[in-house]
């Protein structure tokens, strides 16, 4: 197989070879314990860089720095137009370093350089530019009130939105840069300060983002980062009494722990959690488009996407054509490191995660699901696994019940639309779903019946900065994107004036 390897930039090589500290109060600092841990290149399984291993004491320092910056007004006290200007400058600096950021992300996370360029960096730039504009667009409203006392008095009432304070932003490993930007920019636009905890596996682009934010003019203490090799950093962060808002993206199980900890201090929370997302293909659907939708919706970033299509329900008439088409397309995929521009199957993020996905593939076969193709672990360095396609008749399979978070999709036939809706909703999750049909009336009638925060019609997985994103049921609390995101970093204050 011919490889088309990207040449690593000198800037990137120098960055990954550094021993990275934490980022507190505008500078890189070693952790209090003096420990460092290795982060790995998923394509080789070899250590890529070293990062300071933070602990609860480091969290206290970072939160204190963010709190001082908030109460001083060094950021929240700026004119909204000045915050917007600094954030837009940050966008321009990210654009200047776009290729370097994309390469760092691919080397650290394993994803295709094409995804890093288009999504991690490209989509982040669009999102950050959109969100920066909200600095100058937060509004309250005037209200007519009917307060009867004292007799003859008059009142004017209005609401105003105020920054909530110190934000704890907890970011997963699947889209480390993009999801950091999703949390950071609306929080800063609202006037908040931030302590960000990256996933242990993928801290590098967040640390580089903090350096670029300082260069753009974000004051010291406004954006802090504490990385750590275990759960201690996250536990300390969500337990801090100075943190006023937690924005968490990750698994449902961990999100529940975060929610319970937040209740102790009545900390506001946004939780974007797991998904077991259905794709429903009706008899009248365009089969070729549906097959393309599966390849994108199920296998983007090796299925390491919270909104990935992992359950495929196909009406009986189209079932064989879809299974055959998807399996044929999967067999044409080429495997290689993310820095290989010809590679379509890149490694999973870690050895541990590959073992988890492999166990699901084995258990699915034991449950009676039929493995149509894929699922093997190649004899090569790195954390590779072939995308797997299953056919199942029972909804009791672990492949259908559990969030695998990998390149595994299971196809189930159905006969009538009511059955498809029942199967799609038969899950504790409710993050996303898609319907594939050319019948507009059918689509419009089915959308209200699907228990999911996002329902796509004839596509699966695209998001937009202006389109709210979040889940029903155990897929989370609150919404990302749009005005909902930035308003989530504010408190709503009512003002009532007697005159």
VEXGU-479912 format. One record per residue (C-alpha): residue number from 1; x, y, z. Coordinates in steps of 0.5 Angstrom, whole numbers, plus 500, padded with zeros to 3 digits. Layout:
BEGIN
ATOM  num   px   py   pz
ATOM  NUM    X    Y    Z
...
//
This chain:
BEGIN
ATOM  num   px   py   pz
ATOM    1  500  500  500
ATOM    2  503  507  498
ATOM    3  503  512  504
ATOM    4  502  519  503
ATOM    5  505  521  510
ATOM    6  505  529  512
ATOM    7  512  532  514
ATOM    8  512  534  521
ATOM    9  513  542  522
ATOM   10  519  544  526
ATOM   11  514  548  530
ATOM   12  510  541  532
ATOM   13  516  537  533
ATOM   14  519  542  538
ATOM   15  512  543  542
ATOM   16  511  535  543
ATOM   17  519  534  545
ATOM   18  518  539  551
ATOM   19  516  537  558
ATOM   20  509  541  559
ATOM   21  507  544  565
ATOM   22  500  546  567
ATOM   23  498  552  565
ATOM   24  496  557  571
ATOM   25  495  564  572
ATOM   26  498  565  565
ATOM   27  504  561  565
ATOM   28  507  554  565
ATOM   29  508  551  572
ATOM   30  510  544  574
ATOM   31  505  540  578
ATOM   32  506  541  586
ATOM   33  508  534  586
ATOM   34  513  534  581
ATOM   35  511  528  577
ATOM   36  510  528  570
ATOM   37  506  522  565
ATOM   38  507  520  558
ATOM   39  502  521  553
ATOM   40  502  517  547
ATOM   41  502  517  539
ATOM   42  496  512  538
ATOM   43  499  510  531
ATOM   44  506  507  534
ATOM   45  504  506  541
ATOM   46  510  510  543
ATOM   47  511  516  548
ATOM   48  510  522  544
ATOM   49  511  527  550
ATOM   50  511  528  557
ATOM   51  506  533  561
ATOM   52  505  535  569
ATOM   53  501  530  573
ATOM   54  497  535  577
ATOM   55  493  533  583
ATOM   56  488  537  588
ATOM   57  493  542  590
ATOM   58  494  544  583
ATOM   59  487  545  582
ATOM   60  486  549  588
ATOM   61  491  554  585
ATOM   62  488  554  578
ATOM   63  481  555  581
ATOM   64  484  561  586
ATOM   65  487  564  580
ATOM   66  481  564  576
ATOM   67  477  566  582
ATOM   68  482  572  583
ATOM   69  481  574  575
ATOM   70  474  574  576
ATOM   71  473  578  582
ATOM   72  478  583  580
ATOM   73  474  584  573
ATOM   74  480  584  569
ATOM   75  476  580  564
ATOM   76  468  581  566
ATOM   77  469  588  567
ATOM   78  472  589  560
ATOM   79  467  592  555
ATOM   80  463  587  551
ATOM   81  466  589  545
ATOM   82  473  589  548
ATOM   83  472  581  550
ATOM   84  470  580  543
ATOM   85  476  583  540
ATOM   86  480  579  544
ATOM   87  477  573  542
ATOM   88  477  574  535
ATOM   89  484  576  535
ATOM   90  485  569  538
ATOM   91  481  566  532
ATOM   92  486  569  527
ATOM   93  492  566  531
ATOM   94  489  559  531
ATOM   95  488  560  524
ATOM   96  495  562  523
ATOM   97  497  556  527
ATOM   98  492  551  524
ATOM   99  497  546  521
ATOM  100  501  545  527
ATOM  101  495  545  531
ATOM  102  492  539  526
ATOM  103  498  535  526
ATOM  104  499  536  534
ATOM  105  492  533  535
ATOM  106  493  527  530
ATOM  107  500  525  533
ATOM  108  496  525  540
ATOM  109  489  523  539
ATOM  110  491  518  532
ATOM  111  485  521  528
ATOM  112  486  522  520
ATOM  113  490  529  519
ATOM  114  484  530  514
ATOM  115  479  530  520
ATOM  116  484  534  525
ATOM  117  485  540  519
ATOM  118  477  540  517
ATOM  119  474  539  524
ATOM  120  479  540  530
ATOM  121  481  546  527
ATOM  122  477  548  521
ATOM  123  470  547  525
ATOM  124  473  550  531
ATOM  125  475  556  528
ATOM  126  468  557  525
ATOM  127  465  556  532
ATOM  128  470  560  536
ATOM  129  468  566  531
ATOM  130  461  565  532
ATOM  131  461  565  539
ATOM  132  466  571  540
ATOM  133  460  575  537
ATOM  134  456  573  543
ATOM  135  460  578  547
ATOM  136  456  584  545
ATOM  137  449  580  544
ATOM  138  447  578  551
ATOM  139  440  581  553
ATOM  140  435  581  558
ATOM  141  428  584  557
ATOM  142  423  589  560
ATOM  143  417  586  564
ATOM  144  410  588  565
ATOM  145  409  587  572
ATOM  146  402  587  577
ATOM  147  405  588  584
ATOM  148  398  591  587
ATOM  149  402  594  594
ATOM  150  403  599  596
ATOM  151  396  602  593
ATOM  152  398  607  587
ATOM  153  405  605  586
ATOM  154  408  603  579
ATOM  155  414  599  578
ATOM  156  419  597  572
ATOM  157  422  591  572
ATOM  158  427  588  567
ATOM  159  432  582  567
ATOM  160  440  582  566
ATOM  161  445  576  564
ATOM  162  451  576  569
ATOM  163  457  572  568
ATOM  164  456  566  573
ATOM  165  464  566  575
ATOM  166  469  560  575
ATOM  167  467  555  570
ATOM  168  470  548  570
ATOM  169  471  545  563
ATOM  170  472  538  563
ATOM  171  474  535  556
ATOM  172  474  528  553
ATOM  173  479  525  549
ATOM  174  475  524  542
ATOM  175  475  531  540
ATOM  176  480  535  545
ATOM  177  481  541  541
ATOM  178  474  542  538
ATOM  179  471  541  545
ATOM  180  475  545  549
ATOM  181  473  551  544
ATOM  182  466  549  545
ATOM  183  467  550  552
ATOM  184  472  556  553
ATOM  185  469  561  548
ATOM  186  462  561  550
ATOM  187  464  562  557
ATOM  188  469  567  556
ATOM  189  464  571  551
ATOM  190  460  571  557
ATOM  191  465  574  562
ATOM  192  467  568  566
ATOM  193  474  565  567
ATOM  194  476  558  566
ATOM  195  479  552  569
ATOM  196  480  546  564
ATOM  197  481  539  565
ATOM  198  483  535  558
ATOM  199  483  528  558
ATOM  200  489  524  561
ATOM  201  490  521  554
ATOM  202  490  528  550
ATOM  203  492  534  553
ATOM  204  497  537  548
ATOM  205  492  541  544
ATOM  206  489  544  550
ATOM  207  496  547  553
ATOM  208  498  550  546
ATOM  209  491  553  546
ATOM  210  492  556  553
ATOM  211  499  559  550
ATOM  212  495  562  544
ATOM  213  490  565  548
ATOM  214  495  569  552
ATOM  215  498  571  546
ATOM  216  491  574  544
ATOM  217  491  578  550
ATOM  218  487  574  554
ATOM  219  489  576  561
ATOM  220  493  571  566
ATOM  221  488  567  570
ATOM  222  482  568  566
ATOM  223  484  561  562
ATOM  224  488  555  566
ATOM  225  489  548  565
ATOM  226  490  542  570
ATOM  227  492  536  567
ATOM  228  493  529  570
ATOM  229  494  522  569
ATOM  230  488  520  574
ATOM  231  481  522  576
ATOM  232  484  526  582
ATOM  233  484  533  578
ATOM  234  477  532  576
ATOM  235  474  530  583
ATOM  236  478  536  586
ATOM  237  475  541  580
ATOM  238  468  539  581
ATOM  239  468  539  589
ATOM  240  471  546  589
ATOM  241  466  551  592
ATOM  242  469  557  588
ATOM  243  467  553  582
ATOM  244  460  556  580
ATOM  245  459  552  573
ATOM  246  461  545  571
ATOM  247  461  544  563
ATOM  248  462  536  562
ATOM  249  463  532  556
ATOM  250  464  525  557
ATOM  251  461  518  559
ATOM  252  454  518  562
ATOM  253  457  514  568
ATOM  254  462  519  570
ATOM  255  457  525  568
ATOM  256  453  522  574
ATOM  257  459  522  579
ATOM  258  460  530  576
ATOM  259  452  531  577
ATOM  260  452  528  584
ATOM  261  458  532  586
ATOM  262  456  539  583
ATOM  263  449  538  588
ATOM  264  453  539  594
ATOM  265  455  546  592
ATOM  266  449  547  588
ATOM  267  454  548  582
ATOM  268  450  549  575
ATOM  269  452  544  570
ATOM  270  451  542  563
ATOM  271  453  535  562
ATOM  272  453  532  555
ATOM  273  454  525  555
ATOM  274  453  518  552
ATOM  275  449  516  546
ATOM  276  447  509  543
ATOM  277  444  513  537
ATOM  278  439  510  532
ATOM  279  439  510  524
ATOM  280  433  508  521
ATOM  281  432  507  514
ATOM  282  425  506  511
ATOM  283  423  502  504
ATOM  284  423  509  500
ATOM  285  430  511  502
ATOM  286  436  512  497
ATOM  287  440  506  498
ATOM  288  446  509  496
ATOM  289  446  515  500
ATOM  290  444  511  506
ATOM  291  450  507  505
ATOM  292  454  513  505
ATOM  293  451  516  511
ATOM  294  453  509  515
ATOM  295  460  510  513
ATOM  296  460  517  515
ATOM  297  455  517  521
ATOM  298  458  510  524
ATOM  299  466  511  522
ATOM  300  467  518  523
ATOM  301  473  518  528
ATOM  302  473  511  528
ATOM  303  466  511  531
ATOM  304  469  515  537
ATOM  305  464  520  537
ATOM  306  458  521  542
ATOM  307  453  522  536
ATOM  308  455  516  532
ATOM  309  450  512  529
ATOM  310  451  505  532
ATOM  311  444  502  531
ATOM  312  442  501  524
ATOM  313  435  499  523
ATOM  314  433  498  516
ATOM  315  426  496  513
ATOM  316  426  489  510
ATOM  317  425  491  503
ATOM  318  432  495  503
ATOM  319  436  490  509
ATOM  320  440  486  504
ATOM  321  442  492  499
ATOM  322  444  496  505
ATOM  323  448  490  509
ATOM  324  451  488  502
ATOM  325  453  496  500
ATOM  326  456  497  507
ATOM  327  460  491  508
ATOM  328  463  492  501
ATOM  329  465  499  502
ATOM  330  468  497  509
ATOM  331  472  492  505
ATOM  332  475  498  501
ATOM  333  478  502  507
ATOM  334  485  503  508
ATOM  335  489  502  514
ATOM  336  494  507  516
ATOM  337  497  512  521
ATOM  338  493  519  522
ATOM  339  499  522  519
ATOM  340  498  518  512
ATOM  341  493  522  508
ATOM  342  491  516  504
ATOM  343  489  512  511
ATOM  344  482  511  512
ATOM  345  482  507  518
ATOM  346  486  510  523
ATOM  347  488  508  530
ATOM  348  484  508  537
ATOM  349  486  513  542
ATOM  350  489  508  547
ATOM  351  491  501  548
ATOM  352  486  500  553
ATOM  353  480  503  549
ATOM  354  482  498  543
ATOM  355  482  492  548
ATOM  356  475  495  550
ATOM  357  472  495  543
ATOM  358  475  488  542
ATOM  359  471  485  548
ATOM  360  465  488  545
ATOM  361  466  485  538
ATOM  362  467  478  542
ATOM  363  461  479  546
ATOM  364  457  481  541
ATOM  365  459  474  537
ATOM  366  457  470  544
ATOM  367  450  474  544
ATOM  368  449  471  537
ATOM  369  450  477  533
ATOM  370  453  475  526
ATOM  371  459  478  524
ATOM  372  459  480  517
ATOM  373  466  483  516
ATOM  374  472  487  520
ATOM  375  473  487  527
ATOM  376  480  484  527
ATOM  377  486  487  530
ATOM  378  492  488  525
ATOM  379  499  485  527
ATOM  380  502  492  527
ATOM  381  504  497  532
ATOM  382  499  502  535
ATOM  383  492  501  537
ATOM  384  489  499  530
ATOM  385  482  495  530
ATOM  386  478  494  523
ATOM  387  471  497  523
ATOM  388  466  491  525
ATOM  389  459  490  522
ATOM  390  454  486  525
ATOM  391  447  483  523
ATOM  392  443  482  529
ATOM  393  435  479  530
ATOM  394  435  481  538
ATOM  395  435  487  542
ATOM  396  438  484  548
ATOM  397  445  484  545
ATOM  398  451  488  548
ATOM  399  452  491  541
ATOM  400  445  494  541
ATOM  401  445  496  549
ATOM  402  452  499  551
ATOM  403  455  505  548
ATOM  404  462  502  545
ATOM  405  465  508  542
ATOM  406  468  505  537
ATOM  407  468  503  530
ATOM  408  462  498  531
ATOM  409  455  498  528
ATOM  410  450  493  528
ATOM  411  444  492  523
ATOM  412  437  490  525
ATOM  413  431  489  520
ATOM  414  424  491  521
ATOM  415  417  491  518
ATOM  416  413  497  520
ATOM  417  415  504  522
ATOM  418  412  503  529
ATOM  419  417  497  530
ATOM  420  422  502  528
ATOM  421  420  507  533
ATOM  422  420  503  539
ATOM  423  427  500  537
ATOM  424  430  506  536
ATOM  425  427  509  543
ATOM  426  428  502  547
ATOM  427  435  505  550
ATOM  428  436  509  556
ATOM  429  440  514  552
ATOM  430  437  520  547
ATOM  431  443  524  544
ATOM  432  441  523  537
ATOM  433  438  519  531
ATOM  434  437  520  524
ATOM  435  431  518  519
ATOM  436  433  516  512
ATOM  437  426  517  507
ATOM  438  424  521  501
ATOM  439  417  521  504
ATOM  440  417  528  507
ATOM  441  410  527  511
ATOM  442  413  521  514
ATOM  443  419  524  516
ATOM  444  415  530  519
ATOM  445  411  525  523
ATOM  446  416  521  526
ATOM  447  421  526  528
ATOM  448  416  528  534
ATOM  449  416  521  536
ATOM  450  424  520  536
ATOM  451  427  521  543
ATOM  452  433  524  542
ATOM  453  436  531  542
ATOM  454  438  532  535
ATOM  455  434  528  529
ATOM  456  437  529  522
ATOM  457  433  527  516
ATOM  458  438  524  510
ATOM  459  444  525  514
ATOM  460  447  523  520
ATOM  461  452  527  525
ATOM  462  453  534  522
ATOM  463  453  540  527
ATOM  464  453  547  527
ATOM  465  455  553  532
ATOM  466  448  555  531
ATOM  467  444  549  532
ATOM  468  443  547  539
ATOM  469  446  540  541
ATOM  470  445  535  547
ATOM  471  441  529  549
ATOM  472  434  527  552
ATOM  473  434  522  558
ATOM  474  441  519  560
ATOM  475  445  523  555
ATOM  476  445  529  559
ATOM  477  443  536  561
ATOM  478  443  542  558
ATOM  479  445  544  551
ATOM  480  451  546  547
ATOM  481  452  551  541
ATOM  482  448  557  540
ATOM  483  445  562  545
ATOM  484  444  556  549
ATOM  485  451  555  550
ATOM  486  453  562  552
ATOM  487  447  563  556
ATOM  488  449  557  560
ATOM  489  455  561  563
ATOM  490  450  566  566
ATOM  491  446  567  572
ATOM  492  439  571  570
ATOM  493  438  577  575
ATOM  494  431  580  576
ATOM  495  431  587  577
ATOM  496  424  591  580
ATOM  497  424  598  581
ATOM  498  418  602  585
ATOM  499  417  609  582
//
